[in-house]
């Protein structure tokens, strides 16, 4: 999983500057969020070219329609949700031309542990964590990704998933509880560390 950059608190200012035509603000938003969008998009579709095309299409739409965009103090949520819709639109279009290799509700949270992150963690432990995550439903995997990797709260995750915030919270606790049973407490600590890396 990619290393998380420090999340600035002044995105609403940059967003408003971008809406007024500030090129530097647009560049900052693009540069900061591109990797985050790519990692999220790659969990929805394994087609890296499609994901990159969707990100470019998203930013082109934003730039073209910048004067009509609404204000937001949840920029990451806004961009992630917009990318998800863009990818689904592309996949639905492809589905009309050829059979999809995966359903539209797929989400593959494949855990990648860097060598320096895994020091002191045996191979068996890492294998158990990966297998446990992959045993979860696509929706549960997506909720965990949004909760532990993105800067989204239960309310925003609920909007992303089309469910109530309380349902998201229950799902997180239920999933963590299941992982505790599978992995035991020492493995859960490693699991949380992987998401926060």
Wavefront OBJ file of the C-alpha trace (Angstrom):
o trace
v 0.000 0.000 0.000
v 1.279 3.481 -0.843
v 2.679 5.673 1.867
v 0.224 8.306 3.022
v 1.266 11.935 2.708
v 0.362 14.403 5.410
v -3.182 15.575 4.732
v -3.390 19.393 4.474
v -6.309 21.182 6.135
v -6.572 24.004 3.604
v -8.184 22.087 0.729
v -11.409 24.154 0.839
v -9.277 27.249 0.134
v -7.386 25.551 -2.695
v -10.671 24.232 -4.099
v -12.232 27.697 -4.177
v -9.071 29.123 -5.733
v -9.207 26.417 -8.402
v -12.870 27.218 -9.114
v -11.823 30.811 -9.761
v -9.261 29.634 -12.317
v -6.082 29.388 -10.246
v -3.808 26.982 -12.154
v -1.471 26.427 -9.208
v -4.352 25.289 -6.990
v -5.475 22.872 -9.693
v -1.937 21.475 -9.938
v -1.716 21.029 -6.151
v -5.020 19.156 -6.042
v -4.046 16.966 -8.985
v -0.554 16.177 -7.651
v -1.699 15.379 -4.131
v -4.720 13.254 -4.962
v -3.581 11.395 -8.093
v -1.922 8.512 -6.209
v -4.790 8.263 -3.722
v -7.282 8.101 -6.564
v -5.177 5.569 -8.448
v -4.838 3.215 -5.464
v -8.577 3.378 -4.803
v -9.469 2.936 -8.485
v -7.132 -0.023 -8.844
v -9.117 -1.832 -6.148
v -12.279 -1.414 -8.237
v -10.716 -2.431 -11.556
v -7.398 -4.215 -12.202
v -7.128 -2.404 -15.550
v -4.501 0.249 -14.729
v -4.941 1.977 -18.085
v -8.676 2.310 -17.540
v -8.143 3.690 -14.022
v -5.623 6.279 -15.232
v -7.934 7.259 -18.112
v -10.796 7.728 -15.643
v -8.666 9.924 -13.383
v -7.645 12.071 -16.358
v -11.274 12.260 -17.491
v -12.358 13.255 -13.989
v -9.856 16.100 -13.747
v -10.675 17.268 -17.265
v -14.363 17.461 -16.319
v -13.499 19.317 -13.129
v -11.362 21.821 -14.996
v -13.902 22.343 -17.775
v -16.797 22.824 -15.340
v -14.837 24.498 -12.528
v -17.013 27.648 -12.418
v -20.142 25.564 -11.790
v -18.699 23.209 -9.173
v -20.163 23.297 -5.684
v -18.132 24.097 -2.582
v -16.862 21.187 -0.529
v -14.953 20.767 2.703
v -14.595 17.017 2.021
v -12.452 17.085 -1.104
v -11.105 13.544 -0.834
v -14.627 12.164 -0.489
v -15.780 14.264 -3.447
v -12.951 13.033 -5.680
v -13.147 9.375 -4.635
v -16.898 9.249 -5.176
v -16.564 10.993 -8.555
v -13.852 8.546 -9.634
v -15.938 5.549 -8.574
v -18.846 6.798 -10.690
v -16.533 7.467 -13.639
v -15.039 3.963 -13.474
v -18.482 2.357 -13.204
v -19.677 4.335 -16.224
v -16.678 3.102 -18.232
v -17.210 -0.493 -17.109
v -20.909 -0.355 -17.956
v -20.036 0.976 -21.405
v -17.495 -1.816 -21.887
v -20.122 -4.290 -20.732
v -22.262 -3.288 -23.691
v -19.375 -4.135 -26.008
v -17.917 -7.198 -24.315
v -18.499 -9.372 -21.285
v -16.914 -8.012 -18.111
v -14.327 -10.191 -16.397
v -15.529 -8.998 -12.979
v -18.855 -7.707 -11.584
v -19.338 -3.978 -11.074
v -19.483 -4.389 -7.304
v -16.028 -5.971 -7.116
v -13.356 -4.573 -4.806
v -9.992 -6.275 -4.390
v -8.156 -5.125 -1.282
v -4.854 -6.855 -1.954
v -2.492 -6.053 0.891
v 1.065 -5.194 -0.152
v 3.607 -5.191 2.674
v 6.950 -3.553 1.963
v 10.089 -5.302 3.218
v 10.934 -2.630 5.787
v 7.328 -2.669 7.068
v 7.410 -6.419 7.589
v 10.568 -6.571 9.714
v 9.855 -8.725 12.724
v 6.669 -10.066 11.126
v 6.899 -13.657 9.966
v 5.706 -14.781 6.550
v 2.919 -16.876 8.054
v 1.496 -13.863 9.857
v 1.456 -11.815 6.647
v -0.167 -14.701 4.757
v -2.932 -15.000 7.372
v -3.665 -11.276 7.195
v -3.889 -11.338 3.388
v -6.109 -14.415 3.326
v -8.395 -12.990 6.002
v -8.880 -9.750 4.092
v -9.573 -11.573 0.830
v -12.180 -13.722 2.596
v -14.271 -10.593 3.256
v -17.028 -9.465 0.902
v -16.120 -6.757 -1.665
v -18.248 -4.249 0.277
v -16.477 -5.041 3.563
v -13.080 -4.691 1.872
v -14.050 -1.308 0.446
v -15.331 -0.057 3.797
v -12.075 -1.067 5.488
v -10.038 0.666 2.795
v -12.030 3.884 3.076
v -11.961 3.792 6.879
v -8.287 3.021 7.457
v -6.606 4.446 4.379
v -8.673 7.436 3.241
v -9.572 10.484 5.304
v -13.272 9.625 5.347
v -15.626 9.391 8.290
v -18.597 7.067 8.656
v -20.938 9.633 7.083
v -18.831 9.992 3.926
v -18.254 6.231 3.667
v -22.007 5.725 3.960
v -22.560 8.074 1.033
v -19.884 6.289 -0.977
v -21.470 2.904 -0.304
v -25.113 3.987 -0.403
v -25.819 2.973 3.214
v -26.477 4.726 6.509
v -23.449 5.836 8.617
v -24.578 3.596 11.502
v -24.536 0.622 9.150
v -20.970 1.481 8.126
v -19.892 1.720 11.757
v -21.489 -1.635 12.576
v -19.863 -3.185 9.508
v -16.422 -1.912 10.578
v -16.819 -3.275 14.116
v -18.242 -6.555 12.822
v -15.381 -6.982 10.347
v -12.717 -6.103 12.901
v -14.357 -8.548 15.304
v -14.239 -11.278 12.689
v -10.587 -10.557 11.957
v -9.844 -10.704 15.688
v -11.326 -14.188 15.788
v -9.371 -15.295 12.737
v -6.069 -13.585 13.442
v -6.002 -13.179 17.229
v -5.074 -9.897 18.887
v -1.390 -9.841 17.877
v -2.294 -10.243 14.217
v -4.949 -7.528 14.379
v -2.310 -5.048 15.527
v -0.258 -5.888 12.438
v -3.363 -5.556 10.236
v -4.071 -2.033 11.528
v -0.405 -1.080 11.032
v -0.615 -2.120 7.362
v -3.546 0.207 6.696
v -1.897 3.142 8.437
v 1.385 2.731 6.561
l 1 2 3 4 5 6 7 8 9 10 11 12 13 14 15 16 17 18 19 20 21 22 23 24 25 26 27 28 29 30 31 32 33 34 35 36 37 38 39 40 41 42 43 44 45 46 47 48 49 50 51 52 53 54 55 56 57 58 59 60 61 62 63 64 65 66 67 68 69 70 71 72 73 74 75 76 77 78 79 80 81 82 83 84 85 86 87 88 89 90 91 92 93 94 95 96 97 98 99 100 101 102 103 104 105 106 107 108 109 110 111 112 113 114 115 116 117 118 119 120 121 122 123 124 125 126 127 128 129 130 131 132 133 134 135 136 137 138 139 140 141 142 143 144 145 146 147 148 149 150 151 152 153 154 155 156 157 158 159 160 161 162 163 164 165 166 167 168 169 170 171 172 173 174 175 176 177 178 179 180 181 182 183 184 185 186 187 188 189 190 191 192 193 194 195 196 197
